[in-house]
Amino acid sequence: MTPSLTAVQSEFVESVLKLKPTIAAFDCDGTLWSGDVGEGLFSWELNNKLVSDEVIRWARPRYADYRAGNVTEAVMCGEMVTMHRGLREEVVQRACDMFFAAAIANSIFPEMRELVGRLRASGCDVWAVSSSNQWIIRSGMRSFGIAQDHILAAEVAVEHGVITDRLIRVPSGPGKAEALRSVLAVQPDCAFGNAIWDREMLTMAKHAFAINPNPNLKELATAQGWRIYQPPPAD
């Protein structure tokens, strides 16, 4: 059961609905829920040996290089999908469903779930855009009622149920705006994000919302006059 919203949460939801958006785009990690599901899943997969020992030996130092700034965000996000090559998609999807339910579901911002639900009920075309892998975002979007064909996540081709290493997209930074342009004929009315990697997506929207923003996005949002919203902490 969704808890009752506070006055602050309700005011935020109503302020978006008053705009009567027909198209809305949402980042996921840090925007719809607290925390980074991509990073958490990555660590969980390695610790539970969902991937091969060879991949595990490669992955830990590779991620350390990324954290040190030696690997770009887009490249790392792509590799966090392609590292599943050779696995059956149904196995990875079940693992992602399990991880999301255990580690992330309770961190969903209730006002964001309410907002997405009411936008969808109003006929708004709602899209989820994320640089995390396609399977974990599918797991998360079940809590928001967003269909798979409205998910633009880091994605690889799957052949006969087996995951390949052929990237289809990595929506990070400019890639988020590019992904939206590939499916939309017009700009979104509203876009929601929490990190500087959402900048281009926020810029392309008529109304931009910085949700739970990282310091660099908060600075940008202040300069641009975008609405900044900080979800109150859970009781």
Secondary structure as GFF3:
##gff-version 3
##sequence-region A 1 235
A	DSSP	alpha_helix	7	17	.	.	.	ID=ss1
A	DSSP	beta_strand	23	26	.	.	.	ID=ss2
A	DSSP	alpha_helix	37	47	.	.	.	ID=ss3
A	DSSP	alpha_helix	53	67	.	.	.	ID=ss4
A	DSSP	alpha_helix	73	82	.	.	.	ID=ss5
A	DSSP	alpha_helix	89	103	.	.	.	ID=ss6
A	DSSP	three_ten_helix	105	107	.	.	.	ID=ss7
A	DSSP	alpha_helix	110	121	.	.	.	ID=ss8
A	DSSP	beta_strand	125	133	.	.	.	ID=ss9
A	DSSP	alpha_helix	134	141	.	.	.	ID=ss10
A	DSSP	three_ten_helix	148	150	.	.	.	ID=ss11
A	DSSP	beta_strand	151	159	.	.	.	ID=ss12
A	DSSP	beta_strand	162	169	.	.	.	ID=ss13
A	DSSP	alpha_helix	174	183	.	.	.	ID=ss14
A	DSSP	beta_strand	190	193	.	.	.	ID=ss15
A	DSSP	three_ten_helix	196	198	.	.	.	ID=ss16
A	DSSP	alpha_helix	199	204	.	.	.	ID=ss17
A	DSSP	beta_strand	207	211	.	.	.	ID=ss18
A	DSSP	alpha_helix	215	224	.	.	.	ID=ss19
A	DSSP	beta_strand	227	229	.	.	.	ID=ss20
###
